[in-house]
Amino acid sequence: MYKLYATDKFKKAKERLSKEEKKQIIKAVVLLQQDPRYPGLKSKKIKGQENLMECRVNKDIRIIWQYREDVIVLLAVGRHKVVEL
């Protein structure tokens, strides 16, 4: 199991989402912590980015994250077409 660190940017972006979306994010983060390769998350490298990964929360919401040693750093969360770093 990995340690987690959520950036301020991630926390602020999460707060802008609906209550139901927040629940889905928490569920995805727990799965990510247990197994970043869990099939339902569909984790993958972001094209053109050296160390950035993304995973699905649902059809529309993505989490942008990266590995730093034994820590998963949660960088951003938001709608698939609008996620900003």
C-alpha positions as CSV (number, residue, x, y, z in Angstrom):
1,M,0.0,0.0,0.0
2,Y,1.3,3.4,-0.9
3,K,1.3,6.6,1.2
4,L,-0.8,9.4,-0.2
5,Y,-0.1,13.1,-0.4
6,A,-2.8,15.5,-1.7
7,T,-1.6,18.9,-3.0
8,D,-3.5,22.0,-2.1
9,K,-4.5,22.3,-5.8
10,F,-6.1,18.8,-5.6
11,K,-7.9,19.6,-2.4
12,K,-9.4,22.9,-3.8
13,A,-10.4,21.3,-7.1
14,K,-12.2,18.4,-5.2
15,E,-14.1,20.9,-3.1
16,R,-15.6,22.5,-6.2
17,L,-17.3,19.2,-7.2
18,S,-20.6,17.8,-6.1
19,K,-21.2,15.7,-3.0
20,E,-21.6,12.5,-5.1
21,E,-18.5,13.2,-7.1
22,K,-16.5,13.7,-3.9
23,K,-17.7,10.3,-2.7
24,Q,-16.5,8.8,-6.1
25,I,-13.2,10.5,-5.7
26,I,-12.6,9.1,-2.2
27,K,-13.4,5.6,-3.5
28,A,-11.0,6.0,-6.4
29,V,-8.3,7.3,-4.1
30,V,-8.6,4.4,-1.8
31,L,-8.3,2.0,-4.7
32,L,-5.4,3.9,-6.1
33,Q,-3.6,3.7,-2.7
34,Q,-4.2,-0.1,-2.5
35,D,-3.3,-0.8,-6.2
36,P,-2.6,1.9,-8.7
37,R,-3.1,-0.7,-11.5
38,Y,-6.6,-1.7,-10.3
39,P,-8.4,-2.3,-13.6
40,G,-11.4,-0.1,-12.8
41,L,-9.2,3.0,-12.5
42,K,-7.7,2.6,-15.9
43,S,-4.5,4.3,-14.8
44,K,-2.1,5.3,-17.6
45,K,0.8,7.6,-18.3
46,I,-0.2,11.0,-19.8
47,K,1.1,11.3,-23.3
48,G,3.9,13.9,-23.6
49,Q,4.5,14.0,-19.8
50,E,7.5,12.3,-18.2
51,N,6.1,11.3,-14.8
52,L,2.4,12.1,-14.8
53,M,-0.3,9.6,-14.6
54,E,-4.1,9.8,-14.7
55,C,-6.9,7.5,-13.5
56,R,-10.6,7.5,-13.9
57,V,-13.0,8.4,-11.1
58,N,-16.0,8.0,-13.5
59,K,-16.7,8.6,-17.2
60,D,-16.0,12.3,-16.8
61,I,-13.7,12.9,-13.8
62,R,-10.0,12.2,-13.8
63,I,-7.3,12.3,-11.1
64,I,-3.8,13.4,-12.2
65,W,-1.1,11.9,-10.0
66,Q,2.6,10.8,-9.9
67,Y,4.8,8.5,-8.0
68,R,7.5,10.0,-5.7
69,E,9.4,7.1,-4.2
70,D,6.8,5.3,-2.1
71,V,4.3,8.1,-2.2
72,I,1.4,8.7,-4.6
73,V,1.1,12.5,-5.0
74,L,-2.4,13.6,-6.0
75,L,-1.9,16.7,-8.2
76,A,-5.3,17.6,-9.7
77,V,-8.8,16.3,-10.1
78,G,-11.6,17.5,-12.5
79,R,-13.5,16.9,-15.6
80,H,-11.6,15.0,-18.3
81,K,-11.4,17.9,-20.8
82,V,-10.8,20.6,-18.1
83,V,-8.2,19.2,-15.6
84,E,-5.5,21.7,-15.1
85,L,-2.1,21.3,-13.5
